[in-house]
Amino acid sequence: MIKLVLPCLLGLTLMASLLVGCTGTPDNTCPADTLSVSELLGNPVYDTEVQICGNISLLGELFCPCFQLSSGGEEVMVWYALMMENDGTERPPVSLEGINNGDKVIVTGELKGEGGIYYSKGDFWATAVVVADKEMEIRLAPIHELQINIAESYPPQVFVHIKGGLTDSCTTFHELTTERSGNIVNIQVTTQRPKRAVCALVYGFFDKSVNLGINFTSGETYTINVNHMTTSFVMP
């Protein structure tokens, strides 16, 4: 499918911090694609999946299925079970097998916004918890949808929108690479997952938009290969 889209500027407005202008302190011992707890709380984005990194404490010492995660000089309470939405829907519990107090971990999940019946604003609900230094396995991502978009710019720019799959709660997007040979564009999309991790069997999705540039000739047919899925389009 081809869509003509108007170019626009997209602005993301982050919710204001209690400390005006605070962006949080990074933790240089955490992977580059994760947030420290300080960065998360410095610019909180609620009810949106993120990855945070820090050290576990108080695991098994609290009257709740939760623990404290600390990094960058800040702490957040992370829940791994009894995560109940206001409509009564309960999130799947997350296994913490082999994880102990003092471990540096990467937690995938979301910072809860407005408080509900069963939770408070500022709770962090986990969908996966893995030790930060675990070896990762890289795999080709399953691709569910490809869509070609042509911007009404001069000259026209071609974009491909990719919807891919995440096979469980520990799997995250890894990398996207693009190669072109004539009228054929090959895109490889991979996911990453900690080896031997025990994770909730919750299938998820990710979306990526790739700018293929302006070097396309009107009237010619182009083929786009993304992992094992192929689409083609004729340049208007």
QUIKA-V314962 format. One record per backbone hydrogen bond with DSSP energy under -1.0 kcal/mol. NH is the residue of the N-H (numbers start at 1). CO is the residue of the C=O. E is the energy in kcal/mol with one decimal. If there is no record, write none. Layout:
# QUIKA-V314962
nh	co	e
NH	CO	E
NH	CO	E
This chain:
# QUIKA-V314962
nh	co	e
3	148	-1.8
5	150	-1.4
22	19	-2.2
30	27	-2.1
34	31	-1.6
35	51	-2.5
40	36	-2.3
41	37	-2.5
42	38	-2.1
43	39	-1.6
47	111	-3.3
50	109	-2.8
52	107	-2.6
53	35	-2.5
54	105	-1.9
55	70	-2.6
56	103	-2.3
57	68	-2.1
61	58	-1.8
66	64	-2.2
67	78	-2.1
68	57	-2.7
69	76	-2.6
70	55	-1.9
71	74	-1.9
74	71	-1.4
76	69	-1.9
78	67	-3.1
79	124	-3.1
80	65	-2.3
84	82	-1.1
85	89	-3.5
88	85	-1.8
91	83	-3.2
94	80	-2.9
99	96	-2.2
102	56	-3.0
103	100	-2.0
105	54	-2.8
106	130	-3.1
107	52	-3.2
108	128	-2.4
109	50	-2.2
110	125	-2.0
112	123	-3.3
116	119	-1.7
122	112	-2.3
123	120	-1.9
124	77	-2.2
125	110	-2.5
126	79	-2.6
127	108	-3.6
128	108	-1.5
130	106	-2.2
132	104	-2.7
134	131	-1.6
137	193	-3.0
139	191	-2.2
141	189	-2.7
144	163	-3.1
145	163	-1.5
147	161	-1.8
148	1	-2.1
149	159	-2.8
150	3	-3.0
151	157	-2.6
152	5	-1.9
153	151	-2.0
158	213	-2.3
159	149	-3.2
160	210	-2.2
161	147	-3.2
162	208	-3.4
163	145	-2.4
164	206	-2.4
165	142	-2.5
166	204	-2.8
169	200	-2.5
171	168	-1.2
172	192	-2.3
174	190	-2.6
175	190	-1.1
177	188	-2.4
179	186	-2.7
181	184	-2.9
184	181	-1.5
185	223	-2.9
186	179	-3.2
187	225	-3.4
188	177	-2.5
190	175	-2.6
191	139	-2.9
192	172	-2.8
193	137	-1.6
195	135	-3.0
197	194	-1.5
202	200	-2.2
204	166	-2.8
206	164	-1.9
208	162	-2.4
210	160	-2.7
212	158	-3.1
216	214	-2.2
219	235	-3.4
220	217	-1.8
222	233	-2.9
223	183	-2.6
224	231	-3.5
225	185	-3.1
226	229	-3.2
227	187	-1.9
229	226	-2.6
231	224	-2.2
233	222	-2.0
235	220	-2.5
